[in-house]
Each structure stands twice: as C-alpha cells, then as structure tokens.
C-alpha cells in the first residue's frame, strides 16, 4: 500500500495555523509542529494511499515551504 508523507516548515504561529488548516482538510489528527534551536518548526504528517495531488492542492498558495512524497517514489 502506498503512503504519502508531507513535511511543512513554518516560522510563526500564524504559519503553523495555516499548515494545520491545510493538512486538516486531508486528516483530522494533524500532529503538532516540532521545533529546533533556530525557531524553525516542522509539521510532518503521513497519509494512507497516494494523496500527493490532494496535499499539493491543499498547500499550494499558502506561501509555506513544504515537501510531499509518496513511498513509491
């Protein structure tokens, strides 16, 4: 079975809320962001099935830095 992995990088609470709202359209339980020492935070989510197009559509236009991959790549 294919799974889709999404990683979004955010720098503020506002950006984190944008990412969570975008990913929340695809999955109810979006994991919280985790941070590093530079203040950058990352949100990672895994979805069952090939959800690349849906994830790209949800995040496109948000202005956030993101990466979408499926395990068949």
N, CA, C and O atoms as a Maestro MAE file, in Angstrom:
{
 s_m_m2io_version
 :::
 2.0.0
}

f_m_ct {
 s_m_title
 :::
 protein
 m_atom[292] {
  # First column is atom index #
  i_m_mmod_type
  r_m_x_coord
  r_m_y_coord
  r_m_z_coord
  i_m_residue_number
  s_m_chain_name
  s_m_pdb_residue_name
  s_m_pdb_atom_name
  i_m_atomic_number
  :::
  1 25 0.848 -1.188 0.000 1 A "UNK " " N  " 7
  2 3 0.000 0.000 0.000 1 A "UNK " " CA " 6
  3 2 0.884 1.238 0.000 1 A "UNK " " C  " 6
  4 15 1.900 1.294 0.692 1 A "UNK " " O  " 8
  5 25 0.491 2.203 -0.766 2 A "UNK " " N  " 7
  6 3 1.203 3.472 -0.852 2 A "UNK " " CA " 6
  7 2 0.829 4.367 0.323 2 A "UNK " " C  " 6
  8 15 -0.325 4.405 0.750 2 A "UNK " " O  " 8
  9 25 1.822 5.084 0.837 3 A "UNK " " N  " 7
  10 3 1.569 6.122 1.828 3 A "UNK " " CA " 6
  11 2 2.178 7.421 1.313 3 A "UNK " " C  " 6
  12 15 3.118 7.409 0.519 3 A "UNK " " O  " 8
  13 25 1.630 8.536 1.776 4 A "UNK " " N  " 7
  14 3 2.108 9.855 1.377 4 A "UNK " " CA " 6
  15 2 2.636 10.567 2.613 4 A "UNK " " C  " 6
  16 15 1.982 10.594 3.656 4 A "UNK " " O  " 8
  17 25 3.821 11.139 2.484 5 A "UNK " " N  " 7
  18 3 4.481 11.852 3.568 5 A "UNK " " CA " 6
  19 2 4.527 13.332 3.224 5 A "UNK " " C  " 6
  20 15 4.910 13.706 2.115 5 A "UNK " " O  " 8
  21 25 4.134 14.179 4.179 6 A "UNK " " N  " 7
  22 3 4.141 15.628 3.974 6 A "UNK " " CA " 6
  23 2 4.948 16.272 5.096 6 A "UNK " " C  " 6
  24 15 4.763 15.954 6.271 6 A "UNK " " O  " 8
  25 25 5.848 17.183 4.717 7 A "UNK " " N  " 7
  26 3 6.629 17.951 5.693 7 A "UNK " " CA " 6
  27 2 6.450 19.423 5.357 7 A "UNK " " C  " 6
  28 15 6.680 19.840 4.222 7 A "UNK " " O  " 8
  29 25 6.035 20.213 6.352 8 A "UNK " " N  " 7
  30 3 5.840 21.658 6.171 8 A "UNK " " CA " 6
  31 2 6.730 22.384 7.171 8 A "UNK " " C  " 6
  32 15 6.736 22.060 8.358 8 A "UNK " " O  " 8
  33 25 7.482 23.370 6.682 9 A "UNK " " N  " 7
  34 3 8.352 24.177 7.540 9 A "UNK " " CA " 6
  35 2 7.673 25.508 7.808 9 A "UNK " " C  " 6
  36 15 7.232 26.185 6.880 9 A "UNK " " O  " 8
  37 25 7.590 25.883 9.083 10 A "UNK " " N  " 7
  38 3 6.944 27.140 9.464 10 A "UNK " " CA " 6
  39 2 7.862 27.939 10.392 10 A "UNK " " C  " 6
  40 15 8.763 27.396 11.031 10 A "UNK " " O  " 8
  41 25 7.599 29.250 10.443 11 A "UNK " " N  " 7
  42 3 8.431 30.127 11.274 11 A "UNK " " CA " 6
  43 2 7.631 30.939 12.283 11 A "UNK " " C  " 6
  44 15 8.204 31.707 13.056 11 A "UNK " " O  " 8
  45 25 6.312 30.776 12.281 12 A "UNK " " N  " 7
  46 3 5.488 31.554 13.206 12 A "UNK " " CA " 6
  47 2 4.237 30.755 13.570 12 A "UNK " " C  " 6
  48 15 3.910 29.754 12.933 12 A "UNK " " O  " 8
  49 25 3.554 31.221 14.604 13 A "UNK " " N  " 7
  50 3 2.299 30.581 14.992 13 A "UNK " " CA " 6
  51 2 1.261 30.701 13.873 13 A "UNK " " C  " 6
  52 15 0.468 29.787 13.649 13 A "UNK " " O  " 8
  53 25 1.278 31.840 13.174 14 A "UNK " " N  " 7
  54 3 0.341 32.052 12.065 14 A "UNK " " CA " 6
  55 2 0.595 31.033 10.937 14 A "UNK " " C  " 6
  56 15 -0.343 30.459 10.383 14 A "UNK " " O  " 8
  57 25 1.876 30.822 10.613 15 A "UNK " " N  " 7
  58 3 2.212 29.834 9.590 15 A "UNK " " CA " 6
  59 2 1.827 28.423 10.033 15 A "UNK " " C  " 6
  60 15 1.340 27.627 9.231 15 A "UNK " " O  " 8
  61 25 2.047 28.121 11.305 16 A "UNK " " N  " 7
  62 3 1.677 26.798 11.825 16 A "UNK " " CA " 6
  63 2 0.167 26.591 11.703 16 A "UNK " " C  " 6
  64 15 -0.284 25.507 11.332 16 A "UNK " " O  " 8
  65 25 -0.603 27.615 12.009 17 A "UNK " " N  " 7
  66 3 -2.060 27.512 11.901 17 A "UNK " " CA " 6
  67 2 -2.486 27.305 10.451 17 A "UNK " " C  " 6
  68 15 -3.405 26.532 10.180 17 A "UNK " " O  " 8
  69 25 -1.813 28.002 9.502 18 A "UNK " " N  " 7
  70 3 -2.107 27.814 8.075 18 A "UNK " " CA " 6
  71 2 -1.847 26.372 7.649 18 A "UNK " " C  " 6
  72 15 -2.664 25.754 6.967 18 A "UNK " " O  " 8
  73 25 -0.698 25.852 8.065 19 A "UNK " " N  " 7
  74 3 -0.330 24.480 7.700 19 A "UNK " " CA " 6
  75 2 -1.299 23.474 8.305 19 A "UNK " " C  " 6
  76 15 -1.730 22.539 7.631 19 A "UNK " " O  " 8
  77 25 -1.639 23.664 9.570 20 A "UNK " " N  " 7
  78 3 -2.563 22.744 10.231 20 A "UNK " " CA " 6
  79 2 -3.943 22.789 9.572 20 A "UNK " " C  " 6
  80 15 -4.596 21.755 9.433 20 A "UNK " " O  " 8
  81 25 -4.386 23.976 9.169 21 A "UNK " " N  " 7
  82 3 -5.686 24.088 8.497 21 A "UNK " " CA " 6
  83 2 -5.650 23.395 7.134 21 A "UNK " " C  " 6
  84 15 -6.591 22.692 6.764 21 A "UNK " " O  " 8
  85 25 -4.562 23.596 6.392 22 A "UNK " " N  " 7
  86 3 -4.439 22.980 5.070 22 A "UNK " " CA " 6
  87 2 -4.400 21.457 5.188 22 A "UNK " " C  " 6
  88 15 -5.097 20.756 4.455 22 A "UNK " " O  " 8
  89 25 -3.591 20.954 6.102 23 A "UNK " " N  " 7
  90 3 -3.487 19.499 6.268 23 A "UNK " " CA " 6
  91 2 -4.730 18.927 6.926 23 A "UNK " " C  " 6
  92 15 -5.071 17.764 6.707 23 A "UNK " " O  " 8
  93 25 -5.405 19.730 7.725 24 A "UNK " " N  " 7
  94 3 -6.636 19.286 8.375 24 A "UNK " " CA " 6
  95 2 -7.742 18.954 7.394 24 A "UNK " " C  " 6
  96 15 -8.673 18.220 7.726 24 A "UNK " " O  " 8
  97 25 -7.645 19.496 6.180 25 A "UNK " " N  " 7
  98 3 -8.613 19.140 5.138 25 A "UNK " " CA " 6
  99 2 -8.428 17.693 4.689 25 A "UNK " " C  " 6
  100 15 -9.348 17.075 4.152 25 A "UNK " " O  " 8
  101 25 -7.217 17.157 4.918 26 A "UNK " " N  " 7
  102 3 -6.907 15.797 4.490 26 A "UNK " " CA " 6
  103 2 -6.959 14.789 5.632 26 A "UNK " " C  " 6
  104 15 -7.166 13.597 5.408 26 A "UNK " " O  " 8
  105 25 -6.769 15.272 6.849 27 A "UNK " " N  " 7
  106 3 -6.680 14.367 8.002 27 A "UNK " " CA " 6
  107 2 -7.082 15.121 9.260 27 A "UNK " " C  " 6
  108 15 -6.641 16.249 9.482 27 A "UNK " " O  " 8
  109 25 -7.912 14.503 10.076 28 A "UNK " " N  " 7
  110 3 -8.413 15.173 11.281 28 A "UNK " " CA " 6
  111 2 -7.349 15.380 12.351 28 A "UNK " " C  " 6
  112 15 -7.362 16.394 13.050 28 A "UNK " " O  " 8
  113 25 -6.442 14.445 12.484 29 A "UNK " " N  " 7
  114 3 -5.477 14.494 13.590 29 A "UNK " " CA " 6
  115 2 -4.087 14.904 13.095 29 A "UNK " " C  " 6
  116 15 -3.171 14.083 13.036 29 A "UNK " " O  " 8
  117 25 -3.945 16.179 12.744 30 A "UNK " " N  " 7
  118 3 -2.665 16.700 12.273 30 A "UNK " " CA " 6
  119 2 -1.730 16.805 13.479 30 A "UNK " " C  " 6
  120 15 -2.086 17.406 14.492 30 A "UNK " " O  " 8
  121 25 -0.530 16.219 13.368 31 A "UNK " " N  " 7
  122 3 0.393 16.271 14.508 31 A "UNK " " CA " 6
  123 2 0.903 17.692 14.740 31 A "UNK " " C  " 6
  124 15 0.966 18.490 13.805 31 A "UNK " " O  " 8
  125 25 1.263 18.007 15.974 32 A "UNK " " N  " 7
  126 3 1.768 19.352 16.275 32 A "UNK " " CA " 6
  127 2 3.152 19.570 15.670 32 A "UNK " " C  " 6
  128 15 3.871 18.616 15.372 32 A "UNK " " O  " 8
  129 25 3.509 20.830 15.494 33 A "UNK " " N  " 7
  130 3 4.834 21.180 14.976 33 A "UNK " " CA " 6
  131 2 5.892 20.895 16.037 33 A "UNK " " C  " 6
  132 15 5.640 21.021 17.235 33 A "UNK " " O  " 8
  133 25 7.072 20.512 15.578 34 A "UNK " " N  " 7
  134 3 8.199 20.391 16.493 34 A "UNK " " CA " 6
  135 2 9.276 21.359 16.024 34 A "UNK " " C  " 6
  136 15 9.411 21.609 14.826 34 A "UNK " " O  " 8
  137 25 10.040 21.903 16.959 35 A "UNK " " N  " 7
  138 3 10.967 22.977 16.618 35 A "UNK " " CA " 6
  139 2 12.417 22.612 16.787 35 A "UNK " " C  " 6
  140 15 12.766 21.557 17.317 35 A "UNK " " O  " 8
  141 25 13.263 23.530 16.313 36 A "UNK " " N  " 7
  142 3 14.693 23.414 16.533 36 A "UNK " " CA " 6
  143 2 15.190 24.710 17.163 36 A "UNK " " C  " 6
  144 15 14.399 25.610 17.449 36 A "UNK " " O  " 8
  145 25 16.481 24.803 17.376 37 A "UNK " " N  " 7
  146 3 17.047 25.957 18.074 37 A "UNK " " CA " 6
  147 2 16.930 27.273 17.291 37 A "UNK " " C  " 6
  148 15 17.013 28.348 17.884 37 A "UNK " " O  " 8
  149 25 16.741 27.201 15.977 38 A "UNK " " N  " 7
  150 3 16.682 28.419 15.169 38 A "UNK " " CA " 6
  151 2 15.297 29.065 15.163 38 A "UNK " " C  " 6
  152 15 15.123 30.157 14.623 38 A "UNK " " O  " 8
  153 25 14.312 28.391 15.763 39 A "UNK " " N  " 7
  154 3 12.953 28.909 15.755 39 A "UNK " " CA " 6
  155 2 12.112 28.349 14.633 39 A "UNK " " C  " 6
  156 15 10.907 28.594 14.573 39 A "UNK " " O  " 8
  157 25 12.736 27.599 13.745 40 A "UNK " " N  " 7
  158 3 12.005 26.947 12.668 40 A "UNK " " CA " 6
  159 2 11.251 25.764 13.244 40 A "UNK " " C  " 6
  160 15 11.777 25.024 14.076 40 A "UNK " " O  " 8
  161 25 10.017 25.591 12.798 41 A "UNK " " N  " 7
  162 3 9.229 24.453 13.245 41 A "UNK " " CA " 6
  163 2 8.808 23.620 12.032 41 A "UNK " " C  " 6
  164 15 8.670 24.135 10.923 41 A "UNK " " O  " 8
  165 25 8.610 22.349 12.267 42 A "UNK " " N  " 7
  166 3 8.246 21.431 11.199 42 A "UNK " " CA " 6
  167 2 7.000 20.663 11.590 42 A "UNK " " C  " 6
  168 15 6.860 20.221 12.730 42 A "UNK " " O  " 8
  169 25 6.109 20.511 10.646 43 A "UNK " " N  " 7
  170 3 4.927 19.672 10.821 43 A "UNK " " CA " 6
  171 2 5.070 18.529 9.833 43 A "UNK " " C  " 6
  172 15 5.281 18.751 8.641 43 A "UNK " " O  " 8
  173 25 4.955 17.305 10.331 44 A "UNK " " N  " 7
  174 3 5.037 16.139 9.469 44 A "UNK " " CA " 6
  175 2 3.768 15.323 9.621 44 A "UNK " " C  " 6
  176 15 3.269 15.136 10.731 44 A "UNK " " O  " 8
  177 25 3.250 14.842 8.510 45 A "UNK " " N  " 7
  178 3 2.041 14.022 8.539 45 A "UNK " " CA " 6
  179 2 2.162 12.915 7.505 45 A "UNK " " C  " 6
  180 15 2.739 13.110 6.435 45 A "UNK " " O  " 8
  181 25 1.614 11.754 7.832 46 A "UNK " " N  " 7
  182 3 1.604 10.613 6.924 46 A "UNK " " CA " 6
  183 2 0.148 10.264 6.635 46 A "UNK " " C  " 6
  184 15 -0.685 10.203 7.539 46 A "UNK " " O  " 8
  185 25 -0.140 10.037 5.357 47 A "UNK " " N  " 7
  186 3 -1.496 9.720 4.923 47 A "UNK " " CA " 6
  187 2 -1.502 8.368 4.229 47 A "UNK " " C  " 6
  188 15 -0.570 8.047 3.492 47 A "UNK " " O  " 8
  189 25 -2.529 7.581 4.452 48 A "UNK " " N  " 7
  190 3 -2.684 6.319 3.742 48 A "UNK " " CA " 6
  191 2 -3.040 6.606 2.289 48 A "UNK " " C  " 6
  192 15 -3.822 7.511 1.999 48 A "UNK " " O  " 8
  193 25 -2.466 5.837 1.388 49 A "UNK " " N  " 7
  194 3 -2.784 5.978 -0.027 49 A "UNK " " CA " 6
  195 2 -1.974 7.072 -0.688 49 A "UNK " " C  " 6
  196 15 -1.222 7.789 -0.027 49 A "UNK " " O  " 8
  197 25 -2.128 7.196 -1.983 50 A "UNK " " N  " 7
  198 3 -1.428 8.218 -2.743 50 A "UNK " " CA " 6
  199 2 -2.249 9.502 -2.685 50 A "UNK " " C  " 6
  200 15 -3.196 9.684 -3.451 50 A "UNK " " O  " 8
  201 25 -1.873 10.391 -1.764 51 A "UNK " " N  " 7
  202 3 -2.598 11.649 -1.548 51 A "UNK " " CA " 6
  203 2 -1.772 12.848 -2.008 51 A "UNK " " C  " 6
  204 15 -2.026 13.977 -1.586 51 A "UNK " " O  " 8
  205 25 -0.782 12.604 -2.874 52 A "UNK " " N  " 7
  206 3 0.112 13.682 -3.311 52 A "UNK " " CA " 6
  207 2 -0.641 14.858 -3.920 52 A "UNK " " C  " 6
  208 15 -0.401 16.008 -3.550 52 A "UNK " " O  " 8
  209 25 -1.546 14.579 -4.847 53 A "UNK " " N  " 7
  210 3 -2.259 15.670 -5.516 53 A "UNK " " CA " 6
  211 2 -3.111 16.467 -4.536 53 A "UNK " " C  " 6
  212 15 -3.163 17.695 -4.606 53 A "UNK " " O  " 8
  213 25 -3.772 15.771 -3.629 54 A "UNK " " N  " 7
  214 3 -4.602 16.458 -2.628 54 A "UNK " " CA " 6
  215 2 -3.749 17.315 -1.700 54 A "UNK " " C  " 6
  216 15 -4.117 18.447 -1.385 54 A "UNK " " O  " 8
  217 25 -2.609 16.780 -1.260 55 A "UNK " " N  " 7
  218 3 -1.726 17.528 -0.366 55 A "UNK " " CA " 6
  219 2 -1.151 18.749 -1.073 55 A "UNK " " C  " 6
  220 15 -1.109 19.842 -0.506 55 A "UNK " " O  " 8
  221 25 -0.711 18.559 -2.305 56 A "UNK " " N  " 7
  222 3 -0.181 19.694 -3.090 56 A "UNK " " CA " 6
  223 2 -1.244 20.776 -3.239 56 A "UNK " " C  " 6
  224 15 -0.956 21.959 -3.057 56 A "UNK " " O  " 8
  225 25 -2.468 20.381 -3.570 57 A "UNK " " N  " 7
  226 3 -3.557 21.344 -3.758 57 A "UNK " " CA " 6
  227 2 -3.872 22.079 -2.456 57 A "UNK " " C  " 6
  228 15 -4.146 23.279 -2.477 57 A "UNK " " O  " 8
  229 25 -3.834 21.374 -1.327 58 A "UNK " " N  " 7
  230 3 -4.148 21.985 -0.032 58 A "UNK " " CA " 6
  231 2 -3.086 23.008 0.372 58 A "UNK " " C  " 6
  232 15 -3.413 24.036 0.965 58 A "UNK " " O  " 8
  233 25 -1.817 22.737 0.055 59 A "UNK " " N  " 7
  234 3 -0.727 23.603 0.498 59 A "UNK " " CA " 6
  235 2 -0.336 24.678 -0.518 59 A "UNK " " C  " 6
  236 15 0.263 25.690 -0.156 59 A "UNK " " O  " 8
  237 25 -0.671 24.458 -1.768 60 A "UNK " " N  " 7
  238 3 -0.319 25.431 -2.812 60 A "UNK " " CA " 6
  239 2 -0.998 26.772 -2.513 60 A "UNK " " C  " 6
  240 15 -2.180 26.822 -2.172 60 A "UNK " " O  " 8
  241 25 -0.253 27.820 -2.644 61 A "UNK " " N  " 7
  242 3 -0.805 29.150 -2.406 61 A "UNK " " CA " 6
  243 2 -0.759 29.602 -0.959 61 A "UNK " " C  " 6
  244 15 -1.145 30.733 -0.661 61 A "UNK " " O  " 8
  245 25 -0.296 28.746 -0.045 62 A "UNK " " N  " 7
  246 3 -0.192 29.144 1.359 62 A "UNK " " CA " 6
  247 2 1.058 29.969 1.624 62 A "UNK " " C  " 6
  248 15 1.145 30.669 2.633 62 A "UNK " " O  " 8
  249 25 2.032 29.886 0.708 63 A "UNK " " N  " 7
  250 3 3.299 30.580 0.913 63 A "UNK " " CA " 6
  251 2 4.239 29.841 1.836 63 A "UNK " " C  " 6
  252 15 5.303 30.356 2.181 63 A "UNK " " O  " 8
  253 25 3.869 28.652 2.239 64 A "UNK " " N  " 7
  254 3 4.693 27.857 3.148 64 A "UNK " " CA " 6
  255 2 5.645 26.968 2.359 64 A "UNK " " C  " 6
  256 15 5.366 26.583 1.224 64 A "UNK " " O  " 8
  257 25 6.777 26.651 2.985 65 A "UNK " " N  " 7
  258 3 7.724 25.705 2.396 65 A "UNK " " CA " 6
  259 2 7.270 24.301 2.754 65 A "UNK " " C  " 6
  260 15 7.094 23.980 3.929 65 A "UNK " " O  " 8
  261 25 7.082 23.469 1.748 66 A "UNK " " N  " 7
  262 3 6.613 22.111 2.025 66 A "UNK " " CA " 6
  263 2 7.214 21.116 1.053 66 A "UNK " " C  " 6
  264 15 7.745 21.472 0.001 66 A "UNK " " O  " 8
  265 25 7.111 19.845 1.446 67 A "UNK " " N  " 7
  266 3 7.590 18.737 0.634 67 A "UNK " " CA " 6
  267 2 6.539 17.636 0.712 67 A "UNK " " C  " 6
  268 15 6.068 17.306 1.801 67 A "UNK " " O  " 8
  269 25 6.170 17.070 -0.424 68 A "UNK " " N  " 7
  270 3 5.197 15.988 -0.477 68 A "UNK " " CA " 6
  271 2 5.841 14.825 -1.220 68 A "UNK " " C  " 6
  272 15 6.353 14.997 -2.326 68 A "UNK " " O  " 8
  273 25 5.814 13.641 -0.610 69 A "UNK " " N  " 7
  274 3 6.400 12.451 -1.230 69 A "UNK " " CA " 6
  275 2 5.490 11.264 -0.987 69 A "UNK " " C  " 6
  276 15 4.763 11.214 0.005 69 A "UNK " " O  " 8
  277 25 5.537 10.318 -1.893 70 A "UNK " " N  " 7
  278 3 4.854 9.044 -1.685 70 A "UNK " " CA " 6
  279 2 5.934 7.973 -1.647 70 A "UNK " " C  " 6
  280 15 7.001 8.136 -2.239 70 A "UNK " " O  " 8
  281 25 5.656 6.875 -0.948 71 A "UNK " " N  " 7
  282 3 6.681 5.849 -0.776 71 A "UNK " " CA " 6
  283 2 6.967 5.049 -2.045 71 A "UNK " " C  " 6
  284 15 7.842 4.183 -2.039 71 A "UNK " " O  " 8
  285 25 6.251 5.319 -3.120 72 A "UNK " " N  " 7
  286 3 6.536 4.633 -4.378 72 A "UNK " " CA " 6
  287 2 7.510 5.422 -5.250 72 A "UNK " " C  " 6
  288 15 7.810 5.017 -6.373 72 A "UNK " " O  " 8
  289 25 8.006 6.559 -4.730 73 A "UNK " " N  " 7
  290 3 8.963 7.378 -5.493 73 A "UNK " " CA " 6
  291 2 10.364 6.913 -5.263 73 A "UNK " " C  " 6
  292 15 11.303 7.481 -5.821 73 A "UNK " " O  " 8
  :::
 }
 m_bond[291] {
  # First column is bond index #
  i_m_from
  i_m_to
  i_m_order
  :::
  1 1 2 1
  2 2 3 1
  3 3 4 2
  4 3 5 1
  5 5 6 1
  6 6 7 1
  7 7 8 2
  8 7 9 1
  9 9 10 1
  10 10 11 1
  11 11 12 2
  12 11 13 1
  13 13 14 1
  14 14 15 1
  15 15 16 2
  16 15 17 1
  17 17 18 1
  18 18 19 1
  19 19 20 2
  20 19 21 1
  21 21 22 1
  22 22 23 1
  23 23 24 2
  24 23 25 1
  25 25 26 1
  26 26 27 1
  27 27 28 2
  28 27 29 1
  29 29 30 1
  30 30 31 1
  31 31 32 2
  32 31 33 1
  33 33 34 1
  34 34 35 1
  35 35 36 2
  36 35 37 1
  37 37 38 1
  38 38 39 1
  39 39 40 2
  40 39 41 1
  41 41 42 1
  42 42 43 1
  43 43 44 2
  44 43 45 1
  45 45 46 1
  46 46 47 1
  47 47 48 2
  48 47 49 1
  49 49 50 1
  50 50 51 1
  51 51 52 2
  52 51 53 1
  53 53 54 1
  54 54 55 1
  55 55 56 2
  56 55 57 1
  57 57 58 1
  58 58 59 1
  59 59 60 2
  60 59 61 1
  61 61 62 1
  62 62 63 1
  63 63 64 2
  64 63 65 1
  65 65 66 1
  66 66 67 1
  67 67 68 2
  68 67 69 1
  69 69 70 1
  70 70 71 1
  71 71 72 2
  72 71 73 1
  73 73 74 1
  74 74 75 1
  75 75 76 2
  76 75 77 1
  77 77 78 1
  78 78 79 1
  79 79 80 2
  80 79 81 1
  81 81 82 1
  82 82 83 1
  83 83 84 2
  84 83 85 1
  85 85 86 1
  86 86 87 1
  87 87 88 2
  88 87 89 1
  89 89 90 1
  90 90 91 1
  91 91 92 2
  92 91 93 1
  93 93 94 1
  94 94 95 1
  95 95 96 2
  96 95 97 1
  97 97 98 1
  98 98 99 1
  99 99 100 2
  100 99 101 1
  101 101 102 1
  102 102 103 1
  103 103 104 2
  104 103 105 1
  105 105 106 1
  106 106 107 1
  107 107 108 2
  108 107 109 1
  109 109 110 1
  110 110 111 1
  111 111 112 2
  112 111 113 1
  113 113 114 1
  114 114 115 1
  115 115 116 2
  116 115 117 1
  117 117 118 1
  118 118 119 1
  119 119 120 2
  120 119 121 1
  121 121 122 1
  122 122 123 1
  123 123 124 2
  124 123 125 1
  125 125 126 1
  126 126 127 1
  127 127 128 2
  128 127 129 1
  129 129 130 1
  130 130 131 1
  131 131 132 2
  132 131 133 1
  133 133 134 1
  134 134 135 1
  135 135 136 2
  136 135 137 1
  137 137 138 1
  138 138 139 1
  139 139 140 2
  140 139 141 1
  141 141 142 1
  142 142 143 1
  143 143 144 2
  144 143 145 1
  145 145 146 1
  146 146 147 1
  147 147 148 2
  148 147 149 1
  149 149 150 1
  150 150 151 1
  151 151 152 2
  152 151 153 1
  153 153 154 1
  154 154 155 1
  155 155 156 2
  156 155 157 1
  157 157 158 1
  158 158 159 1
  159 159 160 2
  160 159 161 1
  161 161 162 1
  162 162 163 1
  163 163 164 2
  164 163 165 1
  165 165 166 1
  166 166 167 1
  167 167 168 2
  168 167 169 1
  169 169 170 1
  170 170 171 1
  171 171 172 2
  172 171 173 1
  173 173 174 1
  174 174 175 1
  175 175 176 2
  176 175 177 1
  177 177 178 1
  178 178 179 1
  179 179 180 2
  180 179 181 1
  181 181 182 1
  182 182 183 1
  183 183 184 2
  184 183 185 1
  185 185 186 1
  186 186 187 1
  187 187 188 2
  188 187 189 1
  189 189 190 1
  190 190 191 1
  191 191 192 2
  192 191 193 1
  193 193 194 1
  194 194 195 1
  195 195 196 2
  196 195 197 1
  197 197 198 1
  198 198 199 1
  199 199 200 2
  200 199 201 1
  201 201 202 1
  202 202 203 1
  203 203 204 2
  204 203 205 1
  205 205 206 1
  206 206 207 1
  207 207 208 2
  208 207 209 1
  209 209 210 1
  210 210 211 1
  211 211 212 2
  212 211 213 1
  213 213 214 1
  214 214 215 1
  215 215 216 2
  216 215 217 1
  217 217 218 1
  218 218 219 1
  219 219 220 2
  220 219 221 1
  221 221 222 1
  222 222 223 1
  223 223 224 2
  224 223 225 1
  225 225 226 1
  226 226 227 1
  227 227 228 2
  228 227 229 1
  229 229 230 1
  230 230 231 1
  231 231 232 2
  232 231 233 1
  233 233 234 1
  234 234 235 1
  235 235 236 2
  236 235 237 1
  237 237 238 1
  238 238 239 1
  239 239 240 2
  240 239 241 1
  241 241 242 1
  242 242 243 1
  243 243 244 2
  244 243 245 1
  245 245 246 1
  246 246 247 1
  247 247 248 2
  248 247 249 1
  249 249 250 1
  250 250 251 1
  251 251 252 2
  252 251 253 1
  253 253 254 1
  254 254 255 1
  255 255 256 2
  256 255 257 1
  257 257 258 1
  258 258 259 1
  259 259 260 2
  260 259 261 1
  261 261 262 1
  262 262 263 1
  263 263 264 2
  264 263 265 1
  265 265 266 1
  266 266 267 1
  267 267 268 2
  268 267 269 1
  269 269 270 1
  270 270 271 1
  271 271 272 2
  272 271 273 1
  273 273 274 1
  274 274 275 1
  275 275 276 2
  276 275 277 1
  277 277 278 1
  278 278 279 1
  279 279 280 2
  280 279 281 1
  281 281 282 1
  282 282 283 1
  283 283 284 2
  284 283 285 1
  285 285 286 1
  286 286 287 1
  287 287 288 2
  288 287 289 1
  289 289 290 1
  290 290 291 1
  291 291 292 2
  :::
 }
}
